[in-house]
Amino acid sequence: FNYLTVPVLLMYYIHDIGLGEKTDLVFMAGPYAGFLTSANSRLKAGNITTPVNIEDKAEKTDAGALFGIGMRYRLPKGNAIFTELRYQMGLKQIDADNSGLRNKGAGITLGYSF
């Protein structure tokens, strides 16, 4: 299942963590909403593999919580370089046939803000 997720995060910055005055520690948490974009599977019979659309078995929306931690290095003129580690935990079942199937994910972000 493929979902487009939209998080709403509360971010808390801790300054002066002992790594220099320009380095911040960041904690983040908040809910997310997900919207189904596609749901496909493959059916294999012998040497033949056939794609199968299974959107009718998938929930159209998802909801969950997202938690993370990161570091930010502040640059001149308000810019920054940052890295984050995030974990996403689905709170809603996404498969009509399997009540235990929920979205889960982890991600690493490296970025530049301006």
Backbone as numpy.savetxt, mean C-alpha at the origin, in Angstrom:
# Nx Ny Nz CAx CAy CAz Cx Cy Cz
-6.41 -10.39 -7.87 -7.25 -9.20 -7.87 -6.37 -7.96 -7.87
-6.76 -6.97 -8.64 -6.01 -5.71 -8.70 -6.91 -4.57 -8.24
-6.45 -3.86 -7.22 -7.19 -2.74 -6.66 -6.35 -1.47 -6.74
-7.00 -0.35 -7.01 -6.40 0.96 -6.89 -6.72 1.41 -5.46
-5.69 1.63 -4.64 -5.92 2.01 -3.25 -5.58 3.47 -3.03
-6.40 4.11 -2.20 -6.23 5.52 -1.87 -6.10 5.64 -0.36
-4.88 5.89 0.15 -4.69 6.01 1.59 -4.93 7.44 2.07
-5.33 7.57 3.33 -5.42 8.85 4.02 -4.55 8.68 5.26
-3.36 9.27 5.23 -2.36 9.01 6.27 -2.16 10.20 7.19
-2.05 9.89 8.47 -1.59 10.85 9.46 -0.11 10.58 9.64
0.71 11.62 9.45 2.16 11.45 9.53 2.68 12.29 10.70
3.53 11.66 11.51 4.11 12.32 12.68 5.62 12.35 12.51
6.19 13.55 12.53 7.62 13.74 12.32 8.32 13.99 13.65
9.42 13.29 13.89 10.24 13.51 15.08 11.56 14.09 14.60
11.86 15.31 15.07 13.10 15.99 14.71 14.17 15.67 15.76
15.39 15.95 15.45 16.51 15.78 16.38 16.58 14.37 16.94
16.76 13.40 16.05 16.84 12.00 16.46 18.28 11.52 16.61
19.21 12.47 16.58 20.61 12.12 16.76 21.36 11.85 15.47
20.72 12.07 14.33 21.38 11.85 13.03 21.63 13.16 12.30
21.58 14.25 13.01 21.77 15.55 12.38 20.47 16.33 12.39
20.62 17.64 12.36 19.44 18.50 12.48 18.51 18.47 11.26
18.98 17.94 10.14 18.15 17.90 8.93 17.45 16.56 8.72
17.66 15.60 9.62 17.09 14.26 9.47 15.91 14.08 10.43
14.80 13.60 9.89 13.58 13.37 10.68 13.19 11.89 10.61
12.62 11.41 11.70 12.00 10.09 11.74 10.51 10.30 11.53
9.88 9.48 10.70 8.47 9.66 10.36 7.69 8.40 10.69
6.57 8.57 11.41 5.62 7.49 11.65 4.34 7.83 10.92
3.70 6.85 10.32 2.46 7.10 9.58 1.45 5.98 9.84
0.18 6.36 9.82 -0.89 5.39 9.97 -2.18 6.00 9.44
-3.08 5.15 8.98 -4.36 5.63 8.52 -5.11 4.59 7.72
-6.34 4.91 7.36 -7.15 3.98 6.58 -6.87 4.11 5.08
-7.31 3.11 4.33 -7.28 3.22 2.88 -8.59 2.66 2.32
-8.94 3.12 1.14 -10.06 2.58 0.38 -9.50 2.02 -0.92
-10.00 0.88 -1.34 -9.54 0.25 -2.58 -10.70 0.03 -3.54
-10.41 0.17 -4.83 -11.43 0.02 -5.87 -10.92 -0.98 -6.90
-11.70 -2.02 -7.17 -11.31 -3.09 -8.08 -11.07 -2.54 -9.48
-9.91 -2.86 -10.06 -9.62 -2.48 -11.44 -9.67 -3.68 -12.38
-9.30 -4.87 -11.86 -9.39 -6.09 -12.67 -9.23 -7.30 -11.76
-9.73 -8.43 -12.23 -9.56 -9.70 -11.52 -9.47 -10.80 -12.57
-8.29 -11.35 -12.71 -8.04 -12.37 -13.72 -7.33 -13.57 -13.10
-7.55 -14.72 -13.70 -6.87 -15.94 -13.29 -6.48 -16.67 -14.56
-5.80 -17.81 -14.40 -5.44 -18.64 -15.56 -5.93 -20.05 -15.30
-6.50 -20.64 -16.30 -6.96 -22.02 -16.25 -6.01 -22.83 -17.12
-5.38 -23.84 -16.49 -4.41 -24.65 -17.23 -4.97 -26.05 -17.42
-5.00 -26.50 -18.67 -5.44 -27.85 -19.04 -4.37 -28.44 -19.95
-3.56 -29.33 -19.38 -2.46 -29.90 -20.16 -1.42 -28.83 -20.43
-1.13 -28.61 -21.71 -0.16 -27.59 -22.10 -0.81 -26.26 -22.48
-2.11 -26.19 -22.34 -2.84 -24.99 -22.75 -3.25 -24.19 -21.51
-2.90 -22.90 -21.52 -3.28 -21.99 -20.44 -4.21 -20.93 -21.01
-5.37 -20.77 -20.37 -6.39 -19.83 -20.84 -6.65 -18.78 -19.77
-6.61 -17.49 -20.13 -6.95 -16.46 -19.15 -8.46 -16.46 -18.88
-8.82 -16.23 -17.60 -10.22 -16.24 -17.20 -10.50 -14.97 -16.39
-11.55 -14.24 -16.75 -11.97 -13.06 -16.00 -12.83 -13.53 -14.82
-12.42 -13.17 -13.59 -13.16 -13.60 -12.41 -13.68 -12.40 -11.60
-13.96 -11.28 -12.27 -14.43 -10.09 -11.58 -15.76 -10.31 -10.87
-16.58 -11.25 -11.35 -17.87 -11.51 -10.70 -17.70 -12.17 -9.33
-16.54 -12.74 -9.04 -16.26 -13.37 -7.74 -15.56 -12.41 -6.77
-15.13 -11.26 -7.26 -14.37 -10.31 -6.44 -15.26 -9.20 -5.92
-14.95 -8.74 -4.71 -15.63 -7.57 -4.16 -15.17 -6.34 -4.92
-16.07 -5.43 -5.19 -15.74 -4.24 -5.98 -14.95 -3.21 -5.18
-15.06 -3.25 -3.84 -14.32 -2.30 -3.00 -13.58 -3.05 -1.91
-12.58 -2.40 -1.37 -11.78 -2.93 -0.28 -11.53 -1.80 0.71
-11.24 -2.14 1.95 -10.90 -1.15 2.96 -9.91 -1.77 3.91
-9.06 -0.94 4.48 -8.07 -1.48 5.39 -7.30 -0.39 6.10
-6.20 -0.80 6.72 -5.35 0.11 7.46 -3.93 0.02 6.92
-3.23 1.12 7.02 -1.85 1.20 6.54 -0.99 1.78 7.66
0.17 1.17 7.89 1.11 1.61 8.91 2.48 1.74 8.27
3.28 2.66 8.78 4.61 2.78 8.21 5.56 3.59 9.06
6.82 3.52 8.66 7.90 4.27 9.30 8.83 4.73 8.20
9.49 5.86 8.42 10.39 6.36 7.39 11.40 7.34 7.94
12.27 7.79 7.04 13.28 8.80 7.34 13.19 9.87 6.26
13.41 11.12 6.69 13.39 12.23 5.74 14.63 13.10 5.99
15.33 13.42 4.91 16.47 14.33 4.99 16.08 15.62 4.28
16.00 16.69 5.05 15.57 17.98 4.52 16.69 18.67 3.74
16.35 19.14 2.56 17.27 19.85 1.68 16.91 21.34 1.67
17.75 22.18 1.06 17.40 23.60 0.97 16.11 23.84 0.17
15.48 24.98 0.42 14.28 25.44 -0.29 13.07 24.55 -0.05
13.02 23.81 1.07 11.86 23.00 1.41 11.80 21.63 0.76
12.80 21.29 -0.04 12.84 19.96 -0.67 13.35 18.92 0.32
13.17 17.65 0.00 13.63 16.58 0.88 13.81 15.29 0.10
14.67 14.43 0.61 14.82 13.06 0.14 14.27 12.18 1.25
13.47 11.17 0.90 12.87 10.35 1.94 12.82 8.88 1.55
12.71 8.04 2.56 12.49 6.61 2.35 11.44 6.16 3.36
10.60 5.22 2.95 9.53 4.74 3.82 9.38 3.23 3.67
8.96 2.60 4.75 8.60 1.19 4.76 7.16 1.14 5.23
6.26 0.57 4.41 4.83 0.56 4.72 4.28 -0.86 4.72
3.26 -1.08 5.57 2.53 -2.35 5.58 1.05 -2.03 5.45
0.38 -2.72 4.55 -1.04 -2.53 4.27 -1.80 -3.79 4.68
-2.85 -3.62 5.48 -3.62 -4.75 5.99 -5.09 -4.57 5.63
-5.62 -5.46 4.79 -7.02 -5.39 4.41 -7.92 -5.85 5.55
-9.01 -5.14 5.76 -9.96 -5.48 6.82 -11.25 -6.07 6.27
-11.37 -6.12 4.96 -12.59 -6.59 4.31 -12.26 -7.78 3.42
-13.13 -8.80 3.39 -12.89 -9.93 2.49 -13.06 -9.46 1.05
-12.23 -10.00 0.16 -12.26 -9.55 -1.24 -12.73 -10.62 -2.20
-12.96 -11.84 -1.71 -13.40 -12.96 -2.55 -14.72 -13.48 -2.01
-15.73 -13.52 -2.87 -17.05 -13.98 -2.44 -17.04 -15.44 -1.99
-16.12 -16.26 -2.51 -16.08 -17.68 -2.17 -15.13 -18.03 -1.03
-14.22 -17.13 -0.68 -13.20 -17.42 0.33 -13.21 -16.30 1.37
-13.87 -16.52 2.51 -14.02 -15.46 3.51 -12.70 -15.08 4.17
-11.67 -15.92 4.08 -10.38 -15.61 4.69 -9.44 -14.81 3.81
-9.82 -14.56 2.56 -8.92 -13.87 1.63 -9.07 -12.36 1.77
-7.98 -11.72 2.20 -7.94 -10.28 2.37 -6.64 -9.76 1.74
-6.66 -8.49 1.34 -5.44 -7.88 0.79 -4.42 -7.65 1.89
-3.16 -7.88 1.56 -2.03 -7.57 2.43 -0.91 -7.13 1.53
-0.10 -6.24 2.03 1.01 -5.80 1.20 2.05 -5.05 1.99
3.24 -5.03 1.47 4.34 -4.27 2.05 5.03 -3.53 0.92
5.58 -2.38 1.24 6.25 -1.62 0.21 7.38 -0.77 0.76
8.34 -0.52 -0.10 9.46 0.36 0.21 9.41 1.52 -0.78
9.51 2.73 -0.26 9.47 3.90 -1.10 10.77 4.70 -0.93
11.31 5.16 -2.03 12.43 6.08 -2.02 11.98 7.25 -2.90
12.04 8.47 -2.35 11.49 9.57 -3.11 12.15 10.91 -2.86
11.70 11.89 -3.62 12.16 13.26 -3.55 10.92 14.14 -3.49
10.81 14.97 -2.47 9.67 15.89 -2.39 10.13 17.31 -2.68
9.25 18.06 -3.32 9.58 19.44 -3.68 8.39 20.34 -3.46
